[in-house]
Amino acid sequence: MKAPRIRFGADYNPEQWDRTVWAQDFALMNEAGVNLVSVGIFSWAELEPCTGEYRFDWLDEVMDGLAAAGVMANLANATANPPPWFSACYPDALPMLSDGSRLWPGARQAFCPSSPVYRKHALRITRKIAERYSGHPALEMWHVSNEIGNHNALCYCDASAAAFRTWLEDRYGSLEELNRAWGTTFWGQRYSEWEQILPPRQTTSFGNPTQDLDFRRFSSEACLEIYRAERDLLREITPEIPITTNLTPNHLELDYWSWAPELDTIAVDHYLKANDPDGHIELSFVADLSRGLAGGAPWMLMEHSTSAVNWQPRNIAKRPGEMVRNSLQHVARGADAIMFFQWRASRFGAEKYHSAMVPHAGTDSKIWREVVELGEVLDRMGEVANTTLDADVALVFDWESWWALEARSHPSADVRYLDRVHALYRALWETGITVEVVSQNVDPSGYRLIVIPSLYIADAEIADRVNQFVSAGGCAVVTYLSGTVDENLHIGAPGLSGAFHDSLGVRVEEYFPLREGEEVALDDDSLAAVWTEMVHLEGADALVTYKDGPLPGVPAVTRYRYGEGTVWYMATRLDRETVGRVLKEAVKTAGIKPPIPMVTAPSGLEVTRRSGESGSYLFLINHGTDTAHVRAEGRDLVADRDVGGTLSLLPGRAAVVREESG
Ligand code: GAL
């Protein structure tokens, strides 16, 4: 049995380099403590330069070199981009936009997810690679494709149309059922033959919203089908090797709740948005969502950056210490692998200005010194692997609601799904408690508080579970436009009050969205924006009401004692302080405590605890501007020294304390 360890490494693209560089790579990987690299992700054209003609010598050498250096491979099946010969032979396999125009090859993911011919060739190269490297000593895991669906999830071509119809037949069983679900009596859209149904291509006016939603559901599933087909083949050839693919949970396209059970281990990519001054909070959100996808188990950070990326308008370099801090944040929230894109900065191509573990400046650089430092820290933290976190609060996140809420022909274009998700998450982050991000299939009874930001699509089942949870003593926070429609986007019997109507103790009569930039004053002296609605109290108390705007005197925030529990409802887009106040009250009412008392800790201190058979580990990360002083006993695995009593953490620094028991 190998000792537990945190995996550490990067995407490795040796095909971009001369063989002489490879030996240096292996030596440097050893120097940095790299133990896993993702190899061959974009190498299909190198491995099969012409149809059926294979060239494996270079990859053999790389795999052997890695094995000799003791570095393991997360070997790709190379299907992320088909070679130019493929697109030349099969132009119909290129993705099509909703206006009927085709995209051209020349970047990556130049294929339609439903293309049978792409699938055939992808499985052929997958089989070749799997058979060749099955049993290779460097092979640790399989990396299927790359960020599946990142650029090509929605394809509107005829192959997609045919696959969409098959998917719809499966879902609805009959045209009658589809017509009912899609509400085709509206605007005379009734279908009389399956062949009449198309993907939601560009139309004269607003298309059918349920058709749009189903097309998104289908597209997520079509991308998952690619993963399943390639995974099944790999599993058949190497049943003992774990298989994964890298997810991008902060992207809109795919519903990862249905993907998660199909991966042997959850692996995600995360890149900071450089223009977000609080990017570390969004990072925490994605990490908590990744842990949610993993069902609480450890997960892998498959890609992040050592410094700047190349694809944002202004690519901001990471400040000294930031990369180590980002990495430890992911570990603090359950990651057991810290990997980067990429190992060595490319000299050419679209990503030549993207940072890497070995930057253009070489090893006499801030980046390399920090890479080596991080490698040492992660090596000392090996014992943290396999430990888990406890969370008393669940925040519901739902890709379908994200897709549907932002549809055209809605009351306000300013209502954005992530806006409330991030606002509520941030307020929880600032209380210092640990949050798990969960799907709407969650059983709330394992938590004390459930937070439901704009869960636009909710069925009676989640509403029942929330009602039962609250009446039995749980707490819930719900924001506007939650449970408004069912899975077919139909408004239900409680009208605009939505599926959570019973436990909210309010009735929503009419929406009063605000003009662009308009603000309304509330009686607690805060301002709200974007959204207001005519709310009537039906048992709930008004905590805050509007002072002006379209609804003076109407409740904006309510609280309802429902059975033994309490539900807060936010009927408007509250400002940051007010969201914070409401969430603080909910956390207090639910009796949830942060891992250490936060009263004495300055703002910006992030604290989590991972524990398991190997022990209990307190993670402290200081994002603030003041030194934090916290009580801790044990050994700080970052600084590699004992801590007795008080630990003083400078701004920007992190500590991971193995806590002494008893
Ligand atoms: C990821 C992708 C990598 C690389 C990276 C750059 O989305 O998987 O291949 O392009 O972005 O940040």
Boltz pocket constraint, residues with backbone or C-beta under 6 A from the ligand:
constraints:
  - pocket:
      binder: B
      contacts: [[A, 146], [A, 147], [A, 269], [A, 271], [A, 303], [A, 309], [A, 310], [A, 341], [A, 351], [A, 354]]
      max_distance: 6.0
